[in-house]
Amino acid sequence: MRSLLRGAVAAALAIPVAGTAATWDLDPAHTSVQFSVRHMMVSNVRGEFGKVSGTVQADEADPTRSKIEA
């Protein structure tokens, strides 16, 4: 779950940000977290978390200070 969220946030952070810091709220109506797990090396089990909320805080000046809360 977190790797998918981290990938989405990494893509969002690649977009140039006006200013030194910005905060975005995840829109629960348009956000979902999906996952796939390999079961006994035979099949994949897929699932989804439909209710997701959180914020992304990007610091362009110092990316190590950026935060993701979900």
mmCIF file of the N, C-alpha and C atoms, coordinates in Angstrom:
data_MODEL
# 
_entry.id   MODEL 
# 
loop_
_atom_site.group_PDB 
_atom_site.id 
_atom_site.type_symbol 
_atom_site.label_atom_id 
_atom_site.label_alt_id 
_atom_site.label_comp_id 
_atom_site.label_asym_id 
_atom_site.label_entity_id 
_atom_site.label_seq_id 
_atom_site.pdbx_PDB_ins_code 
_atom_site.Cartn_x 
_atom_site.Cartn_y 
_atom_site.Cartn_z 
_atom_site.occupancy 
_atom_site.B_iso_or_equiv 
_atom_site.pdbx_formal_charge 
_atom_site.auth_seq_id 
_atom_site.auth_comp_id 
_atom_site.auth_asym_id 
_atom_site.auth_atom_id 
_atom_site.pdbx_PDB_model_num 
ATOM 1   N N  . MET A 1 1  ? 0.827   -1.178  0.000   1.00 0.00 ? 1  MET A N  1 
ATOM 2   C CA . MET A 1 1  ? 0.000   0.000   0.000   1.00 0.00 ? 1  MET A CA 1 
ATOM 3   C C  . MET A 1 1  ? 0.875   1.247   0.000   1.00 0.00 ? 1  MET A C  1 
ATOM 4   N N  . ARG A 1 2  ? 1.867   1.269   0.853   1.00 0.00 ? 2  ARG A N  1 
ATOM 5   C CA . ARG A 1 2  ? 2.695   2.461   0.952   1.00 0.00 ? 2  ARG A CA 1 
ATOM 6   C C  . ARG A 1 2  ? 3.568   2.654   -0.278  1.00 0.00 ? 2  ARG A C  1 
ATOM 7   N N  . SER A 1 3  ? 3.989   1.546   -0.925  1.00 0.00 ? 3  SER A N  1 
ATOM 8   C CA . SER A 1 3  ? 4.846   1.713   -2.096  1.00 0.00 ? 3  SER A CA 1 
ATOM 9   C C  . SER A 1 3  ? 4.080   2.370   -3.236  1.00 0.00 ? 3  SER A C  1 
ATOM 10  N N  . LEU A 1 4  ? 2.800   2.020   -3.391  1.00 0.00 ? 4  LEU A N  1 
ATOM 11  C CA . LEU A 1 4  ? 1.990   2.655   -4.423  1.00 0.00 ? 4  LEU A CA 1 
ATOM 12  C C  . LEU A 1 4  ? 1.793   4.133   -4.107  1.00 0.00 ? 4  LEU A C  1 
ATOM 13  N N  . LEU A 1 5  ? 1.508   4.424   -2.852  1.00 0.00 ? 5  LEU A N  1 
ATOM 14  C CA . LEU A 1 5  ? 1.327   5.815   -2.442  1.00 0.00 ? 5  LEU A CA 1 
ATOM 15  C C  . LEU A 1 5  ? 2.624   6.596   -2.610  1.00 0.00 ? 5  LEU A C  1 
ATOM 16  N N  . ARG A 1 6  ? 3.734   5.990   -2.241  1.00 0.00 ? 6  ARG A N  1 
ATOM 17  C CA . ARG A 1 6  ? 5.029   6.658   -2.403  1.00 0.00 ? 6  ARG A CA 1 
ATOM 18  C C  . ARG A 1 6  ? 5.330   6.928   -3.872  1.00 0.00 ? 6  ARG A C  1 
ATOM 19  N N  . GLY A 1 7  ? 4.983   5.983   -4.753  1.00 0.00 ? 7  GLY A N  1 
ATOM 20  C CA . GLY A 1 7  ? 5.199   6.189   -6.184  1.00 0.00 ? 7  GLY A CA 1 
ATOM 21  C C  . GLY A 1 7  ? 4.379   7.351   -6.716  1.00 0.00 ? 7  GLY A C  1 
ATOM 22  N N  . ALA A 1 8  ? 3.133   7.436   -6.273  1.00 0.00 ? 8  ALA A N  1 
ATOM 23  C CA . ALA A 1 8  ? 2.274   8.537   -6.707  1.00 0.00 ? 8  ALA A CA 1 
ATOM 24  C C  . ALA A 1 8  ? 2.807   9.868   -6.201  1.00 0.00 ? 8  ALA A C  1 
ATOM 25  N N  . VAL A 1 9  ? 3.278   9.878   -4.981  1.00 0.00 ? 9  VAL A N  1 
ATOM 26  C CA . VAL A 1 9  ? 3.818   11.108  -4.410  1.00 0.00 ? 9  VAL A CA 1 
ATOM 27  C C  . VAL A 1 9  ? 5.123   11.484  -5.089  1.00 0.00 ? 9  VAL A C  1 
ATOM 28  N N  . ALA A 1 10 ? 5.958   10.509  -5.407  1.00 0.00 ? 10 ALA A N  1 
ATOM 29  C CA . ALA A 1 10 ? 7.209   10.800  -6.106  1.00 0.00 ? 10 ALA A CA 1 
ATOM 30  C C  . ALA A 1 10 ? 6.925   11.443  -7.459  1.00 0.00 ? 10 ALA A C  1 
ATOM 31  N N  . ALA A 1 11 ? 5.897   10.955  -8.144  1.00 0.00 ? 11 ALA A N  1 
ATOM 32  C CA . ALA A 1 11 ? 5.517   11.554  -9.420  1.00 0.00 ? 11 ALA A CA 1 
ATOM 33  C C  . ALA A 1 11 ? 5.018   12.981  -9.214  1.00 0.00 ? 11 ALA A C  1 
ATOM 34  N N  . ALA A 1 12 ? 4.249   13.200  -8.152  1.00 0.00 ? 12 ALA A N  1 
ATOM 35  C CA . ALA A 1 12 ? 3.744   14.546  -7.868  1.00 0.00 ? 12 ALA A CA 1 
ATOM 36  C C  . ALA A 1 12 ? 4.873   15.495  -7.506  1.00 0.00 ? 12 ALA A C  1 
ATOM 37  N N  . LEU A 1 13 ? 5.877   14.992  -6.796  1.00 0.00 ? 13 LEU A N  1 
ATOM 38  C CA . LEU A 1 13 ? 6.993   15.847  -6.402  1.00 0.00 ? 13 LEU A CA 1 
ATOM 39  C C  . LEU A 1 13 ? 7.891   16.205  -7.579  1.00 0.00 ? 13 LEU A C  1 
ATOM 40  N N  . ALA A 1 14 ? 7.817   15.433  -8.655  1.00 0.00 ? 14 ALA A N  1 
ATOM 41  C CA . ALA A 1 14 ? 8.625   15.731  -9.830  1.00 0.00 ? 14 ALA A CA 1 
ATOM 42  C C  . ALA A 1 14 ? 8.101   16.960  -10.572 1.00 0.00 ? 14 ALA A C  1 
ATOM 43  N N  . ILE A 1 15 ? 6.854   17.332  -10.323 1.00 0.00 ? 15 ILE A N  1 
ATOM 44  C CA . ILE A 1 15 ? 6.266   18.518  -10.944 1.00 0.00 ? 15 ILE A CA 1 
ATOM 45  C C  . ILE A 1 15 ? 6.838   19.751  -10.247 1.00 0.00 ? 15 ILE A C  1 
ATOM 46  N N  . PRO A 1 16 ? 7.297   20.725  -11.016 1.00 0.00 ? 16 PRO A N  1 
ATOM 47  C CA . PRO A 1 16 ? 7.851   21.932  -10.385 1.00 0.00 ? 16 PRO A CA 1 
ATOM 48  C C  . PRO A 1 16 ? 6.836   22.604  -9.464  1.00 0.00 ? 16 PRO A C  1 
ATOM 49  N N  . VAL A 1 17 ? 7.311   23.030  -8.328  1.00 0.00 ? 17 VAL A N  1 
ATOM 50  C CA . VAL A 1 17 ? 6.452   23.651  -7.318  1.00 0.00 ? 17 VAL A CA 1 
ATOM 51  C C  . VAL A 1 17 ? 6.786   25.136  -7.242  1.00 0.00 ? 17 VAL A C  1 
ATOM 52  N N  . ALA A 1 18 ? 5.766   25.978  -7.271  1.00 0.00 ? 18 ALA A N  1 
ATOM 53  C CA . ALA A 1 18 ? 5.984   27.411  -7.121  1.00 0.00 ? 18 ALA A CA 1 
ATOM 54  C C  . ALA A 1 18 ? 6.241   27.704  -5.652  1.00 0.00 ? 18 ALA A C  1 
ATOM 55  N N  . GLY A 1 19 ? 7.337   28.357  -5.353  1.00 0.00 ? 19 GLY A N  1 
ATOM 56  C CA . GLY A 1 19 ? 7.675   28.643  -3.964  1.00 0.00 ? 19 GLY A CA 1 
ATOM 57  C C  . GLY A 1 19 ? 8.551   27.554  -3.375  1.00 0.00 ? 19 GLY A C  1 
ATOM 58  N N  . THR A 1 20 ? 8.775   27.637  -2.070  1.00 0.00 ? 20 THR A N  1 
ATOM 59  C CA . THR A 1 20 ? 9.666   26.674  -1.439  1.00 0.00 ? 20 THR A CA 1 
ATOM 60  C C  . THR A 1 20 ? 8.926   25.520  -0.781  1.00 0.00 ? 20 THR A C  1 
ATOM 61  N N  . ALA A 1 21 ? 7.669   25.687  -0.430  1.00 0.00 ? 21 ALA A N  1 
ATOM 62  C CA . ALA A 1 21 ? 6.926   24.605  0.209   1.00 0.00 ? 21 ALA A CA 1 
ATOM 63  C C  . ALA A 1 21 ? 5.481   24.626  -0.267  1.00 0.00 ? 21 ALA A C  1 
ATOM 64  N N  . ALA A 1 22 ? 4.884   23.453  -0.349  1.00 0.00 ? 22 ALA A N  1 
ATOM 65  C CA . ALA A 1 22 ? 3.489   23.346  -0.762  1.00 0.00 ? 22 ALA A CA 1 
ATOM 66  C C  . ALA A 1 22 ? 2.862   22.170  -0.029  1.00 0.00 ? 22 ALA A C  1 
ATOM 67  N N  . THR A 1 23 ? 1.559   22.271  0.232   1.00 0.00 ? 23 THR A N  1 
ATOM 68  C CA . THR A 1 23 ? 0.821   21.196  0.886   1.00 0.00 ? 23 THR A CA 1 
ATOM 69  C C  . THR A 1 23 ? -0.383  20.842  0.028   1.00 0.00 ? 23 THR A C  1 
ATOM 70  N N  . TRP A 1 24 ? -0.561  19.551  -0.208  1.00 0.00 ? 24 TRP A N  1 
ATOM 71  C CA . TRP A 1 24 ? -1.710  19.055  -0.960  1.00 0.00 ? 24 TRP A CA 1 
ATOM 72  C C  . TRP A 1 24 ? -2.478  18.083  -0.091  1.00 0.00 ? 24 TRP A C  1 
ATOM 73  N N  . ASP A 1 25 ? -3.808  18.131  -0.193  1.00 0.00 ? 25 ASP A N  1 
ATOM 74  C CA . ASP A 1 25 ? -4.675  17.159  0.474   1.00 0.00 ? 25 ASP A CA 1 
ATOM 75  C C  . ASP A 1 25 ? -5.127  16.139  -0.562  1.00 0.00 ? 25 ASP A C  1 
ATOM 76  N N  . LEU A 1 26 ? -5.112  14.859  -0.186  1.00 0.00 ? 26 LEU A N  1 
ATOM 77  C CA . LEU A 1 26 ? -5.641  13.829  -1.070  1.00 0.00 ? 26 LEU A CA 1 
ATOM 78  C C  . LEU A 1 26 ? -7.156  13.968  -1.108  1.00 0.00 ? 26 LEU A C  1 
ATOM 79  N N  . ASP A 1 27 ? -7.729  13.876  -2.289  1.00 0.00 ? 27 ASP A N  1 
ATOM 80  C CA . ASP A 1 27 ? -9.174  13.988  -2.463  1.00 0.00 ? 27 ASP A CA 1 
ATOM 81  C C  . ASP A 1 27 ? -9.789  12.599  -2.284  1.00 0.00 ? 27 ASP A C  1 
ATOM 82  N N  . PRO A 1 28 ? -10.491 12.340  -1.173  1.00 0.00 ? 28 PRO A N  1 
ATOM 83  C CA . PRO A 1 28 ? -11.029 10.999  -0.927  1.00 0.00 ? 28 PRO A CA 1 
ATOM 84  C C  . PRO A 1 28 ? -11.982 10.510  -2.016  1.00 0.00 ? 28 PRO A C  1 
ATOM 85  N N  . ALA A 1 29 ? -12.663 11.426  -2.691  1.00 0.00 ? 29 ALA A N  1 
ATOM 86  C CA . ALA A 1 29 ? -13.600 11.026  -3.740  1.00 0.00 ? 29 ALA A CA 1 
ATOM 87  C C  . ALA A 1 29 ? -12.887 10.518  -4.990  1.00 0.00 ? 29 ALA A C  1 
ATOM 88  N N  . HIS A 1 30 ? -11.623 10.880  -5.164  1.00 0.00 ? 30 HIS A N  1 
ATOM 89  C CA . HIS A 1 30 ? -10.888 10.497  -6.366  1.00 0.00 ? 30 HIS A CA 1 
ATOM 90  C C  . HIS A 1 30 ? -9.605  9.732   -6.055  1.00 0.00 ? 30 HIS A C  1 
ATOM 91  N N  . THR A 1 31 ? -9.505  9.170   -4.853  1.00 0.00 ? 31 THR A N  1 
ATOM 92  C CA . THR A 1 31 ? -8.294  8.474   -4.445  1.00 0.00 ? 31 THR A CA 1 
ATOM 93  C C  . THR A 1 31 ? -8.628  7.063   -3.992  1.00 0.00 ? 31 THR A C  1 
ATOM 94  N N  . SER A 1 32 ? -7.822  6.103   -4.431  1.00 0.00 ? 32 SER A N  1 
ATOM 95  C CA . SER A 1 32 ? -7.936  4.739   -3.926  1.00 0.00 ? 32 SER A CA 1 
ATOM 96  C C  . SER A 1 32 ? -6.538  4.140   -3.860  1.00 0.00 ? 32 SER A C  1 
ATOM 97  N N  . VAL A 1 33 ? -6.379  3.168   -2.991  1.00 0.00 ? 33 VAL A N  1 
ATOM 98  C CA . VAL A 1 33 ? -5.109  2.463   -2.869  1.00 0.00 ? 33 VAL A CA 1 
ATOM 99  C C  . VAL A 1 33 ? -5.370  1.019   -3.260  1.00 0.00 ? 33 VAL A C  1 
ATOM 100 N N  . GLN A 1 34 ? -4.621  0.527   -4.246  1.00 0.00 ? 34 GLN A N  1 
ATOM 101 C CA . GLN A 1 34 ? -4.788  -0.838  -4.729  1.00 0.00 ? 34 GLN A CA 1 
ATOM 102 C C  . GLN A 1 34 ? -3.526  -1.637  -4.453  1.00 0.00 ? 34 GLN A C  1 
ATOM 103 N N  . PHE A 1 35 ? -3.696  -2.954  -4.264  1.00 0.00 ? 35 PHE A N  1 
ATOM 104 C CA . PHE A 1 35 ? -2.544  -3.809  -4.022  1.00 0.00 ? 35 PHE A CA 1 
ATOM 105 C C  . PHE A 1 35 ? -2.759  -5.174  -4.662  1.00 0.00 ? 35 PHE A C  1 
ATOM 106 N N  . SER A 1 36 ? -1.665  -5.881  -4.841  1.00 0.00 ? 36 SER A N  1 
ATOM 107 C CA . SER A 1 36 ? -1.680  -7.232  -5.381  1.00 0.00 ? 36 SER A CA 1 
ATOM 108 C C  . SER A 1 36 ? -0.669  -8.061  -4.598  1.00 0.00 ? 36 SER A C  1 
ATOM 109 N N  . VAL A 1 37 ? -1.100  -9.257  -4.161  1.00 0.00 ? 37 VAL A N  1 
ATOM 110 C CA . VAL A 1 37 ? -0.243  -10.134 -3.368  1.00 0.00 ? 37 VAL A CA 1 
ATOM 111 C C  . VAL A 1 37 ? -0.180  -11.497 -4.042  1.00 0.00 ? 37 VAL A C  1 
ATOM 112 N N  . ARG A 1 38 ? 1.018   -12.018 -4.195  1.00 0.00 ? 38 ARG A N  1 
ATOM 113 C CA . ARG A 1 38 ? 1.208   -13.351 -4.771  1.00 0.00 ? 38 ARG A CA 1 
ATOM 114 C C  . ARG A 1 38 ? 0.865   -14.388 -3.702  1.00 0.00 ? 38 ARG A C  1 
ATOM 115 N N  . HIS A 1 39 ? -0.035  -15.336 -4.041  1.00 0.00 ? 39 HIS A N  1 
ATOM 116 C CA . HIS A 1 39 ? -0.478  -16.354 -3.086  1.00 0.00 ? 39 HIS A CA 1 
ATOM 117 C C  . HIS A 1 39 ? 0.065   -17.721 -3.480  1.00 0.00 ? 39 HIS A C  1 
ATOM 118 N N  . MET A 1 40 ? 0.953   -18.255 -2.672  1.00 0.00 ? 40 MET A N  1 
ATOM 119 C CA . MET A 1 40 ? 1.530   -19.588 -2.848  1.00 0.00 ? 40 MET A CA 1 
ATOM 120 C C  . MET A 1 40 ? 2.140   -19.794 -4.235  1.00 0.00 ? 40 MET A C  1 
ATOM 121 N N  . MET A 1 41 ? 2.659   -18.731 -4.809  1.00 0.00 ? 41 MET A N  1 
ATOM 122 C CA . MET A 1 41 ? 3.316   -18.772 -6.120  1.00 0.00 ? 41 MET A CA 1 
ATOM 123 C C  . MET A 1 41 ? 2.397   -19.281 -7.236  1.00 0.00 ? 41 MET A C  1 
ATOM 124 N N  . VAL A 1 42 ? 1.082   -19.238 -7.016  1.00 0.00 ? 42 VAL A N  1 
ATOM 125 C CA . VAL A 1 42 ? 0.135   -19.761 -7.995  1.00 0.00 ? 42 VAL A CA 1 
ATOM 126 C C  . VAL A 1 42 ? -0.739  -18.657 -8.579  1.00 0.00 ? 42 VAL A C  1 
ATOM 127 N N  . SER A 1 43 ? -1.240  -17.789 -7.727  1.00 0.00 ? 43 SER A N  1 
ATOM 128 C CA . SER A 1 43 ? -2.160  -16.762 -8.207  1.00 0.00 ? 43 SER A CA 1 
ATOM 129 C C  . SER A 1 43 ? -1.902  -15.446 -7.488  1.00 0.00 ? 43 SER A C  1 
ATOM 130 N N  . ASN A 1 44 ? -2.469  -14.406 -8.034  1.00 0.00 ? 44 ASN A N  1 
ATOM 131 C CA . ASN A 1 44 ? -2.397  -13.080 -7.421  1.00 0.00 ? 44 ASN A CA 1 
ATOM 132 C C  . ASN A 1 44 ? -3.747  -12.740 -6.804  1.00 0.00 ? 44 ASN A C  1 
ATOM 133 N N  . VAL A 1 45 ? -3.716  -12.225 -5.607  1.00 0.00 ? 45 VAL A N  1 
ATOM 134 C CA . VAL A 1 45 ? -4.921  -11.749 -4.942  1.00 0.00 ? 45 VAL A CA 1 
ATOM 135 C C  . VAL A 1 45 ? -4.860  -10.230 -4.963  1.00 0.00 ? 45 VAL A C  1 
ATOM 136 N N  . ARG A 1 46 ? -5.919  -9.606  -5.468  1.00 0.00 ? 46 ARG A N  1 
ATOM 137 C CA . ARG A 1 46 ? -5.950  -8.151  -5.574  1.00 0.00 ? 46 ARG A CA 1 
ATOM 138 C C  . ARG A 1 46 ? -6.958  -7.583  -4.588  1.00 0.00 ? 46 ARG A C  1 
ATOM 139 N N  . GLY A 1 47 ? -6.673  -6.382  -4.128  1.00 0.00 ? 47 GLY A N  1 
ATOM 140 C CA . GLY A 1 47 ? -7.579  -5.711  -3.210  1.00 0.00 ? 47 GLY A CA 1 
ATOM 141 C C  . GLY A 1 47 ? -7.460  -4.210  -3.336  1.00 0.00 ? 47 GLY A C  1 
ATOM 142 N N  . GLU A 1 48 ? -8.340  -3.529  -2.639  1.00 0.00 ? 48 GLU A N  1 
ATOM 143 C CA . GLU A 1 48 ? -8.366  -2.068  -2.721  1.00 0.00 ? 48 GLU A CA 1 
ATOM 144 C C  . GLU A 1 48 ? -8.865  -1.489  -1.404  1.00 0.00 ? 48 GLU A C  1 
ATOM 145 N N  . PHE A 1 49 ? -8.258  -0.394  -1.003  1.00 0.00 ? 49 PHE A N  1 
ATOM 146 C CA . PHE A 1 49 ? -8.745  0.394   0.117   1.00 0.00 ? 49 PHE A CA 1 
ATOM 147 C C  . PHE A 1 49 ? -9.457  1.595   -0.491  1.00 0.00 ? 49 PHE A C  1 
ATOM 148 N N  . GLY A 1 50 ? -10.753 1.677   -0.319  1.00 0.00 ? 50 GLY A N  1 
ATOM 149 C CA . GLY A 1 50 ? -11.525 2.731   -0.957  1.00 0.00 ? 50 GLY A CA 1 
ATOM 150 C C  . GLY A 1 50 ? -11.513 4.058   -0.216  1.00 0.00 ? 50 GLY A C  1 
ATOM 151 N N  . LYS A 1 51 ? -11.414 4.004   1.103   1.00 0.00 ? 51 LYS A N  1 
ATOM 152 C CA . LYS A 1 51 ? -11.431 5.237   1.896   1.00 0.00 ? 51 LYS A CA 1 
ATOM 153 C C  . LYS A 1 51 ? -10.005 5.618   2.247   1.00 0.00 ? 51 LYS A C  1 
ATOM 154 N N  . VAL A 1 52 ? -9.504  6.640   1.589   1.00 0.00 ? 52 VAL A N  1 
ATOM 155 C CA . VAL A 1 52 ? -8.128  7.087   1.798   1.00 0.00 ? 52 VAL A CA 1 
ATOM 156 C C  . VAL A 1 52 ? -8.150  8.583   2.071   1.00 0.00 ? 52 VAL A C  1 
ATOM 157 N N  . SER A 1 53 ? -7.376  9.004   3.049   1.00 0.00 ? 53 SER A N  1 
ATOM 158 C CA . SER A 1 53 ? -7.219  10.431  3.305   1.00 0.00 ? 53 SER A CA 1 
ATOM 159 C C  . SER A 1 53 ? -5.771  10.684  3.665   1.00 0.00 ? 53 SER A C  1 
ATOM 160 N N  . GLY A 1 54 ? -5.329  11.893  3.437   1.00 0.00 ? 54 GLY A N  1 
ATOM 161 C CA . GLY A 1 54 ? -3.954  12.219  3.785   1.00 0.00 ? 54 GLY A CA 1 
ATOM 162 C C  . GLY A 1 54 ? -3.513  13.533  3.180   1.00 0.00 ? 54 GLY A C  1 
ATOM 163 N N  . THR A 1 55 ? -2.266  13.892  3.477   1.00 0.00 ? 55 THR A N  1 
ATOM 164 C CA . THR A 1 55 ? -1.679  15.117  2.952   1.00 0.00 ? 55 THR A CA 1 
ATOM 165 C C  . THR A 1 55 ? -0.271  14.844  2.453   1.00 0.00 ? 55 THR A C  1 
ATOM 166 N N  . VAL A 1 56 ? 0.153   15.679  1.529   1.00 0.00 ? 56 VAL A N  1 
ATOM 167 C CA . VAL A 1 56 ? 1.518   15.644  1.010   1.00 0.00 ? 56 VAL A CA 1 
ATOM 168 C C  . VAL A 1 56 ? 2.099   17.030  1.226   1.00 0.00 ? 56 VAL A C  1 
ATOM 169 N N  . GLN A 1 57 ? 3.224   17.089  1.907   1.00 0.00 ? 57 GLN A N  1 
ATOM 170 C CA . GLN A 1 57 ? 3.920   18.358  2.118   1.00 0.00 ? 57 GLN A CA 1 
ATOM 171 C C  . GLN A 1 57 ? 5.250   18.280  1.388   1.00 0.00 ? 57 GLN A C  1 
ATOM 172 N N  . ALA A 1 58 ? 5.417   19.114  0.366   1.00 0.00 ? 58 ALA A N  1 
ATOM 173 C CA . ALA A 1 58 ? 6.635   19.115  -0.437  1.00 0.00 ? 58 ALA A CA 1 
ATOM 174 C C  . ALA A 1 58 ? 7.467   20.346  -0.113  1.00 0.00 ? 58 ALA A C  1 
ATOM 175 N N  . ASP A 1 59 ? 8.736   20.136  0.112   1.00 0.00 ? 59 ASP A N  1 
ATOM 176 C CA . ASP A 1 59 ? 9.676   21.223  0.366   1.00 0.00 ? 59 ASP A CA 1 
ATOM 177 C C  . ASP A 1 59 ? 10.701  21.210  -0.761  1.00 0.00 ? 59 ASP A C  1 
ATOM 178 N N  . GLU A 1 60 ? 10.549  22.127  -1.707  1.00 0.00 ? 60 GLU A N  1 
ATOM 179 C CA . GLU A 1 60 ? 11.423  22.162  -2.879  1.00 0.00 ? 60 GLU A CA 1 
ATOM 180 C C  . GLU A 1 60 ? 12.856  22.500  -2.490  1.00 0.00 ? 60 GLU A C  1 
ATOM 181 N N  . ALA A 1 61 ? 13.040  23.350  -1.515  1.00 0.00 ? 61 ALA A N  1 
ATOM 182 C CA . ALA A 1 61 ? 14.383  23.755  -1.106  1.00 0.00 ? 61 ALA A CA 1 
ATOM 183 C C  . ALA A 1 61 ? 15.147  22.598  -0.472  1.00 0.00 ? 61 ALA A C  1 
ATOM 184 N N  . ASP A 1 62 ? 14.453  21.750  0.295   1.00 0.00 ? 62 ASP A N  1 
ATOM 185 C CA . ASP A 1 62 ? 15.091  20.614  0.961   1.00 0.00 ? 62 ASP A CA 1 
ATOM 186 C C  . ASP A 1 62 ? 14.154  19.409  0.877   1.00 0.00 ? 62 ASP A C  1 
ATOM 187 N N  . PRO A 1 63 ? 14.252  18.601  -0.199  1.00 0.00 ? 63 PRO A N  1 
ATOM 188 C CA . PRO A 1 63 ? 13.340  17.467  -0.391  1.00 0.00 ? 63 PRO A CA 1 
ATOM 189 C C  . PRO A 1 63 ? 13.344  16.465  0.763   1.00 0.00 ? 63 PRO A C  1 
ATOM 190 N N  . THR A 1 64 ? 14.411  16.419  1.557   1.00 0.00 ? 64 THR A N  1 
ATOM 191 C CA . THR A 1 64 ? 14.444  15.482  2.680   1.00 0.00 ? 64 THR A CA 1 
ATOM 192 C C  . THR A 1 64 ? 13.459  15.876  3.775   1.00 0.00 ? 64 THR A C  1 
ATOM 193 N N  . ARG A 1 65 ? 12.962  17.099  3.739   1.00 0.00 ? 65 ARG A N  1 
ATOM 194 C CA . ARG A 1 65 ? 11.981  17.562  4.728   1.00 0.00 ? 65 ARG A CA 1 
ATOM 195 C C  . ARG A 1 65 ? 10.544  17.381  4.247   1.00 0.00 ? 65 ARG A C  1 
ATOM 196 N N  . SER A 1 66 ? 10.354  16.813  3.057   1.00 0.00 ? 66 SER A N  1 
ATOM 197 C CA . SER A 1 66 ? 9.010   16.551  2.546   1.00 0.00 ? 66 SER A CA 1 
ATOM 198 C C  . SER A 1 66 ? 8.369   15.429  3.354   1.00 0.00 ? 66 SER A C  1 
ATOM 199 N N  . LYS A 1 67 ? 7.025   15.483  3.486   1.00 0.00 ? 67 LYS A N  1 
ATOM 200 C CA . LYS A 1 67 ? 6.300   14.507  4.301   1.00 0.00 ? 67 LYS A CA 1 
ATOM 201 C C  . LYS A 1 67 ? 5.087   13.974  3.557   1.00 0.00 ? 67 LYS A C  1 
ATOM 202 N N  . ILE A 1 68 ? 4.742   12.732  3.874   1.00 0.00 ? 68 ILE A N  1 
ATOM 203 C CA . ILE A 1 68 ? 3.514   12.112  3.396   1.00 0.00 ? 68 ILE A CA 1 
ATOM 204 C C  . ILE A 1 68 ? 2.803   11.553  4.611   1.00 0.00 ? 68 ILE A C  1 
ATOM 205 N N  . GLU A 1 69 ? 1.562   11.950  4.809   1.00 0.00 ? 69 GLU A N  1 
ATOM 206 C CA . GLU A 1 69 ? 0.756   11.406  5.894   1.00 0.00 ? 69 GLU A CA 1 
ATOM 207 C C  . GLU A 1 69 ? -0.518  10.843  5.292   1.00 0.00 ? 69 GLU A C  1 
ATOM 208 N N  . ALA A 1 70 ? -0.767  9.568   5.539   1.00 0.00 ? 70 ALA A N  1 
ATOM 209 C CA . ALA A 1 70 ? -1.965  8.925   4.994   1.00 0.00 ? 70 ALA A CA 1 
ATOM 210 C C  . ALA A 1 70 ? -2.637  8.098   6.059   1.00 0.00 ? 70 ALA A C  1 
# 
